[in-house]
Amino acid sequence: MPWQPTRDFVGYGRTPPDPQWPNGARLAINFVMNYEEGSEPSVQDGEGMTELGLTEAHGLNQGVKGRDLAGESMFEYGSRVGFWRLLRLFEERGLPMTVFGCALALERNTEAAAAIRAAGYDVCCHGWRWIKHFELSEEEEREHIRKAVASLQKTVGERPYGWYCRYGPSVNTRRLVAEEGGFLYDSDSYADELPFWQTVEGQPHLVVPYSLTNNDGKYAGWMGTSDQWFSFIRDAVDMLWREGAKTPKMMSVGLHMRLIGHPARAAGLERLLDHVMGMEGVWVTRRIEIAEHWRRVHPFAG
């Protein structure tokens, strides 16, 4: 029987390892921009419906049948406007980030792909398309992984070294990612605040967990203003920083161009970036560097 995921309710327990972040940092923060616009389910790409997830259409997050031109334009805003606003905020401050890139979406905006490449952001593969991997057959999923790697190699000039599914993985995803052979980690877990190792088909496999909590997806739910979002994420930063005096951790902050790319929301991100830059002992870094650091300092122990 092929490898299957198992559940672990214990993890690191009371005494998590010291990650030994560079320069003795208390907290490693990775900002993630999800580049999905242009890869979502659509009539044009064969799904017969318009995706509305994480848009202003809060009550219709599963989409509507047929073409919804308003919904389509909300996604277009993300790549046409939101992307460039987020890029500017990070470039003005000289801060790094990671792009969770859907391969087809980046094919459809080569100017954005070139800007990502020029900025030196690492691209973690967000799939070939924004689809439900758990509905694919094993062979279909294997082909999607192959196509995504080849596509990102072309658009951003380097193959992806990380993987993260949209909608969540299938029971086969981690095994297929490990089988592909070129990935250093996946982020298909929300189970921890530090990277951790698993054994997949007898081989070590690193997981760098992500967060749906420290995420601008809150704007598609109960959260309304940039002050609310800033306060919420700032509190997470500050608590992890205080805890980091004894137990340093990592933190992911998820961003979506069609959500936080709007000016009234981007203002909260602006305040957050300036807050983080004013703190001592915080390592703002790319996801690939967290993975490489963990593999070097905390290698698989069997």
JOFEN-V532237 format. One line per field, one symbol per residue. phi: phi as a letter, one per 40 degrees, with the letter a starting at -180 (. if undefined). psi: psi as a letter, one per 40 degrees, with the letter a starting at -180 (. if undefined). burial: + if it has 24 or more other ideal C-beta (glycine too) atoms within 12 Angstrom, else -. A space follows every 50 residues. Layout:
phi: ???
psi: ???
burial: ???
This chain:
phi: .cdbcbcbcbgcgcbccccfddfgdcabbbcbccbbchbcdaccbhcgab cbcfbccdcbccgbcgcbcccdccccddccbddcccdcdcccbgccabbc bcccccccacccdccccccgccbccbgcbcbccccccdcccdcccccccc ccdccbgaccbbbaccggccccdccccccdgbccabbcabcabacacbbb fgbcacbbcbacccacddccbccbbccccdcccdccdccccccccbbdbb abbcbbdcbcccdccddccdccdcccccccgbbcaccccccccccccbcd bg
psi: hihiiiihedbeadgiihefiiffidhhhhhhhhgdheeihiddeeeeih hehfaegdefeeiihahhddddddddddddddddddddddddefiiiihg hhdddddegdddddddddeeiihhhfidigihdeeiiddddddddddddd dddddeeiiieihhiieiiieeddddddddeeieiiffifeieiiiiihh feiihhhgiahedgieeddebehdiddddddddddddddddddeddgiai hhhhihdeceeidddddddddddddddeiifhhhiidddddddddddgih e.
burial: ----+-----------+-+-+---++++++++++++++++++--+----+ ++++++------++---+--++-++++++-+++++++-++----++++++ +++++++++--++-++--+-+++++++++++++--+----++-++++++- +++-++-++++++++++-++-+++++++++--+++++++-++++++++-+ ----++++++++-+++++++--+--+--++-+++-+++-++--+--++++ ++++++++++++--++-++++++-++----+++++++++++-+++--+-- --
